């Protein structure tokens, strides 16, 4: 099993909150929720029972039809699974809990009973049609499981440089041209493979990029199937597939009608909210007045969209051919992609910001000619001040937007950053950092 940060969050749950809450591992399909839950159960409990509601025997399902008498319920569950439960030393895992809403509703009573601990995992668990007929339990301790971040990826591949990178970052000194080139090559591998555990495992096992891409296409196909189960019109799938091309056009916001090809309806907006619930995408809101509060001034009708995993983004972006064009991966790894593919780096920056526990915001405003806009790619807040971030794939000499923003809000700026593939540098107050150092900046804010 790969080392995952959610494992530590589960440990905190067990030690501090498991008496009153079931742990809920929430996230998109194939991010590793089930594996994390089972490995944790093996390591920290005497015994465990795992019920996979996506593949459950009828005799097991029969047990859940009557849980009014918990003494009988637990006896029957142990009988059909052949596993003995021990008070305060056993955990029951409800995998893919969204498939059995009534079992999820029963969590309230199971937790209150206090005999055993409970871990739930769910994909698309917030979809209204899955919970509309039940009372959603308040006794759930949510743990968001994201695709593997860069630190987890490096550990999985046997690369132990992340802590060294952190120390190097703290010096504030340049990395050196040759070293930076090598570190950027490593980071581009992460961008190409992504953080879905199946894809990472294939890379670690020595599979080539054609094989890795096949795995990622399989994950995208699963998402497609999920989307069609929720929305048979295909609009949900079109919205998801539209994210890379809309970013490639450098649009200031995501436009639903551009994805569906029709005027946006109320139903489209409802479907879009279900896309957000799926955890397969990331949303960044345009904050209209950063002087007040990023959240308070976020425009809910003006937003940009990213994929939750940059590896899937890379595959979806070049998904026009039936057979993988391996030259795309070769160009990405050797930094020979077209300069206008900077939104790949923007997507990975969004993924790292979310992994750090922050929300995504950006800011646009009109230039003096009123015909064009300035735009700050990402906007964070720290120490009651603003932290504007610009992301570029290559050239760093042009940064008019962040310069104008910092002039406009000079008294509110804490720090300003430009992330690219270039080495550490600074020009006046603007701090230049290579993109692989973004996690350390986020740790400090």
DOGUBA-959056 format. One record per residue: residue in one letter; x, y, z of N, C-alpha, C in turn. Coordinates in steps of 0.001 Angstrom, whole numbers, padded with zeros to 6 digits, always signed. Layout:
<recs>
AXYZXYZXYZ...
</recs>
This chain:
<recs>
X+000844-001207+000000+000000+000000+000000+000870+001244+000000X+000477+002244-000782+001185+003502-000810+000914+004290+000481X+001871+005087+000886+001694+005932+002069+000774+007100+001707X-000361+007198+002418-001351+008221+002127-001612+009078+003366X-001812+010373+003159-002039+011289+004276-003386+011047+004954X-004348+010515+004219-005646+010202+004809-005518+009161+005908X-004467+008364+005841-004205+007357+006865-004008+008033+008222X-003257+009129+008239-003019+009866+009478-004292+010520+009989X-005141+010962+009076-006409+011559+009481-007326+010506+010106X-007262+009277+009593-008028+008191+010191-007526+007875+011592X-006222+007951+011763-005651+007699+013082-006132+008747+014085X-006193+009999+013659-006708+011056+014524-008176+010801+014858X-008942+010363+013866-010347+010021+014107-010469+008919+015149X-009679+007873+015002-009763+006735+015933-009455+007169+017367X-008441+008012+017525-007992+008392+018858-008896+009430+019510X-009515+010310+018699-010240+011438+019280-011758+011438+019042X-012211+010852+017956-013600+011079+017563-014425+009814+017326X-013792+008646+017306-014513+007438+016883-015619+007018+017844X-015568+007525+019076-016615+007183+020026-017960+007792+019627X-017900+008928+018951-019128+009657+018614-019399+009784+017119X-018444+009369+016294-018605+009548+014852-018089+008328+014083X-018729+008057+012970-018180+007140+011974-017298+007956+011034X-016198+007378+010617-015344+008071+009647-015942+007908+008257X-016031+009000+007526-016543+008972+006154-015425+009390+005203X-014898+008433+004459-013889+008730+003443-014624+009108+002164X-014507+010359+001796-015264+010905+000671-014307+011279-000456X-014695+010970-001674-013848+011346-002801-014328+010697-004081X-013690+011058-005175-014054+010492-006476-013703+009009-006523X-014253+008314-007490-013919+006902-007666-012450+006745-008014X-011867+005657-007502-010506+005225-007811-009418+006119-007198X-009743+006879-006155-008688+007655-005503-008058+006888-004339X-008561+005690-004058-007928+004851-003044-008666+004754-001721X-009926+005163-001659-010665+005183-000393-010774+003794+000239X-011170+002806-000556-011379+001455-000029-010077+000856+000475X-009019+001047-000271-007720+000513+000123-007250+001129+001429X-007401+002447+001540-007000+003142+002764-007787+002610+003961X-009103+002474+003802-009952+002004+004903-009555+000603+005347X-009341-000298+004393-009026-001686+004755-007636-001814+005362X-006665-001112+004816-005316-001160+005385-005294-000595+006802X-006073+000455+007021-006152+001038+008360-006777+000031+009325X-007824-000632+008886-008481-001635+009737-007518-002770+010089X-006735-003215+009123-005770-004292+009368-004723-003890+010400X-004323-002638+010373-003222-002178+011218-003647-001749+012614X-004879-001293+012759-005256-000657+014029-006442-001303+014741X-006944-002434+014223-008038-003119+014894-007755-004618+014957X-008314-005268+015958-008114-006709+016139-008773-007480+015008X-009992-007100+014668-010692-007700+013531-011502-006621+012818X-011897-006908+011596-012767-005989+010863-013640-006768+009895X-014792-006206+009603-015684-006732+008574-015834-005654+007516X-015622-006018+006276-015797-005076+005169-016981-005517+004327X-017957-004635+004214-019118-004889+003369-019030-003969+002156X-018792-004547+000988-018715-003781-000253-020089-003796-000913X-020817-002698-000793-022171-002659-001315-022226-002605-002842X-021067-002492-003486-021025-002571-004945-020928-004021-005400X-020587-004920-004461-020437-006337-004798-020706-007159-003546X-021974-007217-003162-022328-007850-001899-023238-009050-002148X-022994-010121-001393-023834-011314-001517-025218-011045-000934X-026207-011709-001471-027591-011522-001035-027767-011885+000437X-027047-012918+000887-027188-013347+002286-026656-012282+003251X-025646-011532+002803-025121-010443+003630-026097-009275+003604X-026615-008978+002424-027550-007862+002286-028816-008108+003113X-029198-009368+003221-030386-009745+003984-030268-009329+005449X-029033-009355+005969-028795-009005+007370-029199-007556+007645X-029028-006702+006654-029255-005267+006850-030725-004867+006715X-031576-005823+006408-032992-005486+006258-033691-005276+007595X-033034-005713+008673-033621-005518+010001-032502-005307+011010X-032330-004051+011431-031308-003771+012436-031931-003170+013698X-033234-003364+013853-033914-002808+015031-033353-003400+016318X-033060-004706+016279-032437-005367+017427-030963-005541+017124X-030129-004679+017682-028712-004679+017341-027994-005936+017817X-028431-006512+018928-027811-007752+019399-027942-008839+018337X-029141-008981+017816-029391-009989+016777-028668-009616+015481X-028711-008330+015148-028053-007864+013921-026572-008222+013915X-025863-007928+015000-024425-008198+015052-024138-009702+015044X-024985-010502+015691-024811-011952+015664-024966-012487+014245X-025975-012004+013544-026206-012456+012172-025065-012024+011253X-024571-010781+011435-023484-010276+010598-022222-011105+010782X-021911-011451+012030-020734-012274+012299-020901-013677+011726X-022122-014194+011769-022388-015538+011254-022184-015615+009745X-022740-014654+009003-022651-014727+007532-021262-014375+007013X-020503-013594+007775-019149-013223+007320-018081-014151+007886X-018408-014858+008969-017429-015744+009592-016355-015004+010355X-016613-013750+010688-015617-012922+011387-016174-012526+012750X-015362-012712+013791-015763-012365+015142-015456-010904+015430X-016419-010216+016006-016234-008821+016396-015958-008735+017894X-015055-007811+018276-014691-007605+019675-015018-006174+020067X-015657-006038+021207-016074-004726+021662-014873-003788+021783X-014990-002607+021173-013952-001558+021175-012673-001951+020436X-012642-003140+019834-011428-003580+019142-011689-003970+017691X-012916-003766+017238-013265-004137+015864-013907-002961+015138X-013765-002972+013834-014345-001917+013001-015109-002558+011856X-016219-001962+011486-017001-002412+010337-016884-001361+009237X-016465-001799+008051-016298-000904+006901-017502-001054+005979X-018174+000051+005729-019260+000082+004760-018727+000741+003492X-018341-000082+002534-017729+000406+001295-018816+000728+000268X-018648+001863-000430-019644+002333-001408-021015+002474-000731X-021025+003173+000394-022219+003308+001221-023367+003996+000486X-023045+004787-000561-024105+005501-001262-025084+004559-001959X-024686+003305-002131-025561+002337-002781-026645+001797-001831X-026469+002034-000524-027440+001571+000467-027771+002725+001419X-028584+003673+000962-028893+004855+001775-029456+004532+003160X-030259+003477+003275-030851+003150+004571-029804+002669+005570X-028755+002031+005066-027647+001629+005952-026928+002872+006446X-026751+003835+005561-026108+005073+005971-026947+005785+007029X-028246+005768+006850-029113+006395+007836-028979+005730+009208X-028702+004425+009210-028607+003672+010461-027322+003956+011231X-026376+004656+010613-025111+004971+011283-025359+005648+012630X-026368+006482+012700-026692+007194+013931-026854+006219+015100X-027572+005127+014858-027868+004167+015916-026695+003231+016179X-025958+002894+015132-024786+002041+015295-023709+002733+016123X-023484+004008+015829-022491+004776+016587-022935+004937+018041X-024206+005242+018234-024737+005432+019588-024627+004150+020407X-024748+003002+019758-024622+001713+020450-023249+001560+021092X-022207+002021+020405-020880+002121+021002-020035+000874+021033X-020522-000244+020540-019738-001479+020631-018531-001487+019688X-018759-001016+018479-017723-001112+017453-017536+000248+016780X-016491+000340+015971-016216+001555+015209-016660+001335+013764X-016840+002447+013038-017375+002351+011677-016621+003289+010737X-016295+002755+009562-015695+003552+008493-016572+003405+007257X-016978+004510+006688-017742+004502+005446-016870+005032+004317X-017081+004531+003119-016463+005144+001942-017566+005417+000936X-017428+006494+000187-018472+006815-000770-017986+007648-001930X-018531+007375-003084-018315+008186-004275-019658+008765-004686X-019666+010027-005126-020905+010682-005519-021946+010618-004400X-021466+010656-003142-022370+010397-002021-023324+011543-001755X-023054+012705-002315-023924+013844-002036-025021+014012-003084X-025030+013110-004086-026053+013230-005120-027442+013110-004487X-028304+014050-004805-029604+014141-004124-030428+012857-004257X-030342+012195-005405-031180+011015-005590-030744+009867-004684X-029514+009915-004139-029040+008869-003244-029462+009098-001800X-029847+010325-001443-030129+010629-000037-031486+011294+000172X-032260+011427-000885-033494+012197-000780-034530+011560+000142X-034444+010244+000346-035445+009557+001161-034933+009168+002547X-033775+009673+002943-033246+009313+004251-032884+010561+005041X-032691+010357+006335-032157+011415+007189-030649+011230+007223X-029908+012179+006661-028450+012054+006616-027906+012156+008038X-027132+011180+008477-026641+011204+009856-025659+012338+010101X-025751+012934+011281-024788+013975+011669-023578+013363+012340X-023634+012039+012578-022542+011360+013283-021491+010862+012298X-021052+011722+011393-020030+011355+010408-018864+012334+010466X-017667+011789+010499-016430+012573+010529-015834+012489+009126X-015969+013568+008363-015590+013532+006953-014083+013678+006751X-013546+012810+005921-012144+012876+005520-012115+012879+003996X-011645+013974+003432-011605+014087+001977-010375+013354+001450X-010581+012404+000558-009475+011674-000065-009304+012202-001485X-008198+012862-001709-007881+013408-003029-006956+012457-003782X-006764+012657-005078-005692+011933-005762-004363+012185-005044X-003421+011318-005217-002130+011431-004523-001469+012764-004856X-001031+013474-003817-000342+014737-004063+001121+014457-004408X+001899+015520-004619+003258+015314-005116+004133+014589-004098X+003941+014894-002825+004719+014203-001785+004383+012713-001769X+003097+012383-001823+002696+010982-001836+003223+010275-003082X+003215+010970-004215+003720+010396-005461+005212+010087-005358X+005982+011022-004830+007419+010795-004702+007710+009620-003778X+006990+009537-002666+007189+008425-001739+006844+007097-002410X+005781+007090-003202+005361+005863-003890+006411+005389-004887X+007101+006333-005498+008092+005989-006523+009485+005777-005932X+009592+005828-004606+010880+005603-003966+011790+006803-003976X+011239+007959-004286+012009+009204-004315+011803+009938-002990X+012842+010046-002194+012736+010629-000852+013226+012071-000789X+013068+012789-001898+013635+014152-001957+012698+015229-001420X+011434+014888-001114+010477+015932-000763+010923+016725+000470X+011393+016039+001513+011838+016746+002717+013089+017575+002430X+013925+017085+001510+015104+017860+001121+014693+019105+000341X+013674+018965-000504+013156+020112-001247+012612+021164-000285X+011953+020705+000779+011415+021640+001767+012551+022446+002423X+013626+021757+002772+014762+022442+003388+015422+023403+002400X+015492+022979+001142+016058+023835+000110+015192+025073-000081X+013888+024893-000058+012958+026016-000176+013172+027022+000955X+013360+026516+002164+013493+027392+003327+014729+028289+003255X+015746+027881+002491+016946+028714+002369+016681+029968+001548X+015685+029907+000651+015386+031038-000218+016398+031210-001333X+017340+030301-001434+018395+030394-002447+017983+029684-003734X+018663+030012-004812+018397+029357-006086+018820+027891-006005X+018178+027075-006817+018453+025644-006819+019681+025321-007665X+019870+026080-008720+020937+025792-009672+020335+025255-010951X+020843+025693-012065+020226+025395-013356+020075+023900-013616X+021157+023130-013432+021095+021699-013728+020169+020964-012769X+020272+021304-011489+019423+020648-010489+017953+020976-010724X+017666+022232-011047+016286+022625-011298+015721+021895-012512X+016516+021726-013552+016056+020995-014733+015686+019557-014368X+016524+018940-013520+016269+017563-013101+014999+017494-012254X+014818+018436-011335+013638+018450-010473+012366+018721-011272X+012468+019555-012291+011306+019811-013141+010968+018584-013976X+011963+017840-014420+011681+016587-015146+010907+015628-014243X+011338+015534-012983+010628+014686-012015+009182+015143-011848X+008989+016453-011783+007648+016980-011567+006762+016754-012787X+007334+016862-013970+006544+016626-015180+006105+015167-015289X+006885+014255-014711+006451+012856-014658+005181+012755-013826X+005144+013473-012706+003934+013499-011876+002756+014065-012664X+002982+015124-013433+001915+015696-014240+001409+014694-015277X+002305+013901-015821+001931+012940-016863+001197+011733-016280X+001708+011215-015167+001107+010025-014557-000132+010402-013766X-000033+011469-012975-001118+011892-012115-001090+011196-010772X-002152+011369-010017-002182+010856-008656-003213+009767-008414X-003782+009178-009464-004702+008065-009265-003872+006819-008948X-004129+006160-007813-003257+005062-007370-003012+003981-008411X-004013+003644-009221-003814+002624-010254-002754+003057-011263X-002811+004318-011661-001833+004835-012625-000447+004905-011996X-000389+005326-010739+000900+005401-010037+001492+004006-009885X+000654+003036-009545+001132+001659-009398+001685+001132-010715X+001035+001471-011808+001522+001035-013122+002885+001650-013418X+003036+002932-013070+004323+003600-013296+005419+002966-012442X+005105+002720-011166+006081+002112-010257+006464+000717-010740X+005501+000024-011361+005747-001342-011843+006508-001368-013162X+006826-000198-013706+007624-000135-014919+006835-000138-016203X+005515+000103-016118+004711+000148-017334+005069+001388-018158X+004913+001276-019466+005183+002439-020315+003981+003371-020312X+004142+004550-020911+003082+005548-020836+001843+005165-021649X+002011+004327-022637+000836+003855-023365-000035+002998-022454X+000601+002151-021649-000140+001308-020705-000742+002133-019575X+000012+003116-019092-000492+003988-018031-001693+004784-018537X-001589+005256-019761-002687+006032-020326-003935+005174-020498X-003750+003908-020798-004887+002994-020943-005631+002875-019608X-004878+002829-018514-005488+002759-017183-006277+004031-016900X-005697+005165-017239-006397+006432-016993-007645+006549-017856X-007581+006039-019066-008782+006049-019911-009879+005164-019313X-009455+004070-018675-010417+003210-018005-011114+003931-016864X-010370+004736-016115-010957+005525-015023-011927+006553-015589X-011529+007211-016662-012415+008193-017301-013697+007531-017808X-013584+006295-018273-014767+005562-018731-015712+005275-017553X-015137+004941-016394-015960+004726-015203-016700+006003-014820X-015991+007129-014891-016644+008407-014602-017790+008658-015577X-017512+008357-016834-018534+008554-017870-019786+007730-017553X-019578+006498-017123-020705+005630-016779-021474+006192-015588X-020738+006694-014594-021395+007311-013433-022228+008515-013852X-021649+009337-014716-022355+010540-015158-023653+010182-015877X-023612+009137-016710-024818+008751-017453-025880+008139-016548X-025440+007517-015441-026413+006985-014480-027195+008133-013834X-026500+009243-013632-027120+010402-012994-027910+011230-013999X-027358+011368-015216-027980+012214-016234-027904+011515-017583X-028987+010892-017972-029012+010111-019208-028998+010976-020465X-029166+012294-020303-029125+013180-021470-027703+013383-021985X-026708+013085-021144-025313+013257-021556-024737+014624-021262X-025545+015527-020719-025057+016886-020458-023968+016907-019382X-024128+016066-018370-023141+016022-017289-021775+015599-017832X-021785+014603-018676-020546+014137-019296-019931+015220-020183X-020768+015929-020918-020265+016999-021783-019611+018114-020964X-020198+018434-019814-019614+019466-018949-018225+019048-018490X-018092+017798-018068-016799+017293-017602-015765+017326-018725X-016140+016812-019874-015200+016737-021005-014848+018106-021566X-015663+019107-021261-015447+020449-021792-014398+021240-021011X-014002+020746-019841-013098+021535-018986-011744+021796-019648X-011024+020781-020147-009736+021077-020797-009836+022026-021988X-010767+021803-022927-010837+022742-024060-011209+024160-023654X-012078+024319-022651-012424+025677-022227-011230+026369-021573X-010428+025616-020812-009211+026201-020250-008218+026538-021352X-008160+025694-022387-007198+025909-023465-007488+027183-024248X-008739+027597-024229-009119+028821-024932-008881+030065-024081X-008320+029845-022887-007988+030948-021986-009221+031781-021627X-010333+031087-021457-011565+031786-021085-011489+032270-019641X-012164+033366-019364-012148+033940-018021-013098+033216-017083X-013977+032392-017653-014882+031606-016817-015389+030412-017595X-015849+029402-016874-016441+028220-017496-017873+028558-017917X-018243+028166-019127-019563+028479-019664-020293+027166-019952X-021356+026919-019214-022101+025662-019360-022620+025477-020776X-023142+026551-021380-023723+026435-022726-022673+026060-023773X-021411+026437-023530-020344+026031-024452-020132+024521-024399X-020431+023929-023249-020284+022482-023101-021464+021740-023702X-022676+022225-023438-023881+021515-023882-024303+021867-025300X-023858+023035-025777-024254+023479-027110-025636+024087-027155X-026218+024325-025969-027563+024893-025907-027620+025971-024829X-028682+026748-024859-028881+027762-023834-028981+027100-022465X-028331+027702-021455-028304+027132-020116-029674+027211-019456X-030135+026074-018960-031428+026003-018295-031235+025755-016799X-032327+025834-016049-032283+025538-014619-031849+024092-014385X-032294+023198-015260-031898+021794-015154-030400+021631-015362X-029823+022405-016281-028375+022368-016498-027632+022741-015217X-028127+023741-014524-027477+024183-013287-027577+023122-012202X-028705+022417-012171-028862+021325-011208-027868+020200-011524X-027736+019891-012796-026795+018852-013213-025367+019264-012891X-025076+020558-013087-023733+021054-012805-023398+020881-011320X-024363+021108-010436-024114+020942-009005-023781+019495-008679X-024344+018563-009446-024034+017153-009242-022618+016827-009711X-022153+017531-010727-020766+017370-011153-019816+017789-010036X-020126+018884-009363-019305+019323-008237-019319+018288-007115X-020490+017714-006858-020617+016709-005808-019796+015458-006089X-019536+015189-007358-018812+013971-007730-017357+013987-007290X-016831+015138-006935-015434+015302-006501-014432+015013-007618X-014908+014894-008848-014009+014663-009979-013470+015975-010543X-014014+017088-010068-013625+018401-010585-013334+019349-009433X-012639+020423-009759-012341+021492-008808-012917+022787-009364X-013493+023594-008501-014085+024850-008948-013378+026021-008286X-013076+027036-009091-012439+028257-008606-013371+029423-008891X-013761+030152-007856-014709+031252-008017-013998+032588-008208X-014591+033397-009051-014089+034755-009269-014529+035624-008100X-013573+036121-007331-013909+036984-006207-013891+038428-006694X-014994+039125-006492-015187+040427-007128-014531+041585-006396X-014354+041443-005088-013750+042530-004301-012823+041938-003251X-011583+041632-003621-010663+040960-002713-010337+041744-001440X-010649+043021-001421-010346+043809-000229-011163+043363+000980X-012322+042785+000744-013210+042423+001849-012940+040990+002305X-013315+040032+001507-013142+038617+001835-013274+037823+000563X-012425+036822+000401-012480+036024-000812-013799+035273-000910X-014197+034610+000164-015445+033846+000149-016665+034747+000052X-016644+035841+000800-017819+036718+000868-018110+037411-000452X-017083+037615-001267-017292+038324-002536-017145+037415-003750X-017209+036092-003525-017116+035147-004643-018402+035202-005467X-018253+035304-006759-019389+035348-007679-019750+033912-008071X-020868+033414-007604-021261+032031-007855-021605+031770-009316X-021751+032816-010105-022049+032648-011530-020817+032846-012409X-019674+033090-011775-018432+033285-012530-017352+032409-011910X-016962+031367-012623-016025+030395-012055-015236+029713-013171X-014099+029142-012789-013299+028334-013692-013293+026904-013166X-013093+025965-014047-013142+024559-013674-011820+023868-013986X-011440+022959-013094-010251+022130-013285-010624+020679-012992X-009794+019740-013441-009992+018348-013063-009273+018084-011751X-009799+017166-010962-009211+016881-009655-007864+016189-009765X-007567+015621-010945-006277+014957-011150-005670+015404-012472X-004456+015914-012406-003809+016438-013613-003436+015327-014589X-003176+014117-014072-002910+012991-014968-004112+012691-015840X-005299+012712-015252-006524+012516-016038-006744+013682-016987X-006383+014890-016539-006484+016074-017390-005631+015882-018644X-004410+015394-018445-003504+015181-019581-004098+014176-020562X-004649+013091-020042-005257+012079-020907-006482+012628-021627X-007343+013319-020893-008565+013847-021496-008256+014912-022542X-007217+015677-022292-006835+016746-023213-006445+016190-024579X-005763+015043-024581-005291+014449-025832-006067+013187-026162X-007360+013197-025892-008178+012003-026007-008869+011888-027360X-008450+012701-028316-009146+012697-029603-008830+011456-030427X-007617+010911-030249-007234+009730-031020-007590+008460-030254X-007998+007419-030982-008319+006151-030341-007069+005524-029734X-005948+005684-030418-004688+005137-029918-003829+006292-029395X-003216+006068-028241-002404+007103-027607-001275+007554-028523X-001134+008837-028646+000022+009401-029338+001122+009582-028302X+002028+008633-028233+003057+008659-027190+003966+009871-027315X+003969+010512-028476+004794+011705-028634+004339+012824-027708X+003042+012840-027377+002522+013850-026454+003234+013733-025118X+003359+012490-024616+004037+012280-023340+005522+012592-023453X+006111+012219-024557+007530+012509-024753+007772+014012-024747X+006887+014754-025376+007033+016209-025420+006817+016829-024040X+005824+016314-023296+005583+016841-021962+006786+016599-021060X+007327+015397-021092+008440+015063-020204+009714+015806-020571X+009866+016153-021837+011065+016874-022271+010840+018371-022373X+009658+018837-021907+009302+020256-021920+009322+020818-023347X+008724+020070-024275+008660+020534-025651+007225+020710-026144X+006288+020751-025185+004911+021037-025560+004780+022478-026009X+003746+022770-026768+003513+024142-027209+003380+025066-026008X+003850+026287-026156+003846+027252-025050+002443+027558-024543X+001423+027383-025414+000061+027728-024992-000588+026650-024128X+000198+025616-023748-000336+024573-022884-000056+024853-021409X+000060+026118-021076+000318+026507-019699-000790+026131-018749X-002000+025906-019278-003119+025551-018402-002931+024165-017778X-002029+023338-018320-001666+022091-017646-001044+022402-016291X-000171+023398-016281+000479+023807-015032-000526+024498-014111X-001476+025194-014704-002521+025836-013904-003370+024776-013209X-003659+023675-013915-004464+022610-013310-003728+021949-012152X-002433+021680-012330-001685+021022-011251-001536+021955-010056X-001457+023269-010298-001410+024233-009198-002730+024213-008429X-003847+024161-009154-005161+024084-008509-005257+022827-007654X-004754+021713-008182-004796+020443-007448-003982+020542-006154X-002818+021186-006197-001980+021306-005007-002600+022243-003978X-003255+023297-004444-003908+024236-003522-005039+023540-002775X-005839+022745-003487-006920+022000-002855-006362+020978-001871X-005293+020281-002252-004692+019268-001377-004182+019876-000071X-003856+021169-000100-003352+021847+001104-004486+022271+002042X-005733+022077+001607-006874+022445+002432-007445+023814+002124X-006912+024481+001113-007413+025796+000713-008504+025665-000339X-009309+026709-000478-010279+026794-001557-009675+027590-002704X-010304+027484-003874-009789+028147-005073-010562+029427-005368X-009802+030508-005573-010376+031784-006000-009451+032401-007029X-010036+033195-007934-009242+034003-008853-009900+035370-008941X-009269+036284-009682-009818+037643-009760-009547+038219-011138X-010571+038814-011739-010413+039498-013019-010929+040925-012893X-010360+041805-013678-010856+043182-013757-010440+043779-015095X-011166+044801-015520-010962+045385-016841-009687+046223-016904X-009037+046127-018050-007919+047024-018319-008452+048403-018660X-007574+049352-018747-007976+050740-019006-008734+050862-020326X-008364+050024-021326-009044+050114-022624-010437+049471-022606X-010780+048801-021495-012091+048177-021277-012384+047040-022257X-011429+046735-023122-011656+045687-024116-011059+044349-023671X-010144+044413-022725-009473+043205-022264-009462+043162-020737X-009140+041994-020210-009135+041813-018757-007737+041493-018244X-007502+041921-017006-006396+041389-016225-006930+040172-015471X-006049+039257-015133-006497+038091-014359-005390+037580-013451X-005763+037331-012187-004876+036662-011248-005313+035203-011207X-004397+034287-011518-004756+032877-011642-005354+032317-010356X-004686+032589-009233-005166+032108-007945-004935+033192-006904X-005869+033259-005968-005797+034283-004932-006043+033615-003584X-005066+033751-002684-005170+033207-001336-005152+034344-000330X-005526+034013+000891-005475+034993+001974-004595+034442+003098X-003787+035309+003680-002934+034916+004800-002666+036132+005663X-002810+035956+006972-002569+037049+007924-003411+038276+007578X-004659+038008+007186-005631+039056+006846-005192+039890+005647X-004312+039332+004839-003860+040018+003623-003963+039079+002422X-003643+039606+001246-003816+038872-000003-002503+038273-000501X-002619+037103-001120-001471+036443-001732-001839+036085-003171X-001510+036958-004125-001790+036648-005528-000758+035674-006094X-001227+034749-006930-000363+033733-007532-000603+033687-009030X+000469+033766-009773+000398+033610-011225+001168+032357-011607X+000637+031586-012564+001256+030334-012987+001564+030403-014471X+002801+030093-014830+003214+030089-016232+003955+028801-016527X+003890+028351-017769+004605+027134-018144+006053+027416-018493X+006316+028615-019016+007693+028890-019458+008089+030339-019201X+007742+031231-020124+008204+032619-020043+007713+033296-018763X+008627+034009-018102+008270+034693-016853+008486+036195-016933X+008870+036678-018079+009184+038105-018205+007934+038970-018262X+006824+038386-018714+005578+039139-018821+004659+038746-017672X+004360+039711-016819+003481+039429-015667+002721+040705-015308X+002094+041275-016329+001411+042553-016175+000272+042477-015169X-000468+041355-015170-001636+041242-014290-001253+041322-012823X-000256+040542-012424+000105+040522-011004+000752+041842-010591X+001447+042470-011520+002041+043781-011238+000956+044820-010989X-000047+044833-011857-001146+045782-011713-001977+045489-010456X-002176+044222-010183-002956+043844-008994-002265+044327-007721X-000965+044117-007651-000222+044502-006446-000123+046016-006306X-000201+046712-007414-000249+048171-007353-001614+048633-006865X-002654+047971-007349-004028+048319-006990-004325+048037-005520X-003785+046942-005001-004064+046541-003616-002797+046560-002764X-001931+047505-003005-000601+047519-002393-000612+047369-000874X-001580+047963-000225-001612+047915+001240-002140+046580+001774X-002706+045770+000879-003307+044509+001305-002486+043284+000915X-001326+043488+000292-000537+042362-000203+000400+041835+000887X+000304+040536+001124+001231+039892+002058+002461+039409+001293X+002240+038584+000289+003311+038137-000592+002728+037943-001990X+003596+037949-002985+003166+037732-004373+004107+036738-005035X+003537+035795-005781+004337+034702-006339+004065+034495-007827X+005110+034129-008531+004998+033670-009900+005640+032286-009959X+004832+031277-010262+005331+029901-010349+005487+029498-011805X+006604+028854-012099+006886+028412-013456+007873+027251-013365X+008574+026985-014466+009617+025968-014455+010985+026567-014140X+011020+027865-013943+012291+028550-013731+012757+028441-012283X+014031+028707-012081+014654+028616-010759+014156+029738-009845X+014475+029610-008573+014134+030621-007571+014776+031954-007941X+013998+033020-007826+014500+034361-008130+013526+035363-007519X+013829+036621-007656+012901+037670-007212+013175+038934-008001X+012144+039738-008152+012265+041031-008813+011387+041996-008039X+012044+042893-007324+011356+043763-006379+010591+042889-005384X+009263+042993-005304+008514+042202-004321+007995+040879-004890X+008137+040686-006181+007620+039479-006815+008602+038320-006621X+008089+037225-006029+008919+036058-005754+008705+035003-006837X+009786+034591-007492+009731+033558-008516+010085+032214-007870X+009235+031214-008103+009490+029881-007564+009189+028830-008621X+009958+027744-008651+009586+026624-009520+008311+025986-008995X+007488+025442-009875+006165+024954-009523+006208+023863-008462X+007281+023072-008409+007351+021998-007411+007525+022534-005995X+007765+023843-005843+007864+024434-004508+006547+025006-003998X+005504+024937-004807+004208+025467-004374+003714+024833-003062X+003868+023510-002849+003395+022938-001578+004034+023583-000346X+005288+024016-000456+005975+024598+000696+005521+026029+000963X+005199+026731-000115+004605+028060+000060+003265+027941+000771X+002472+026949+000363+001157+026744+000970+001276+026348+002432X+002332+025623+002789+002552+025258+004181+002802+026504+005054X+003441+027498+004476+003800+028705+005233+002637+029683+005389X+001701+029663+004461+000623+030657+004473-000428+030351+005545
</recs>
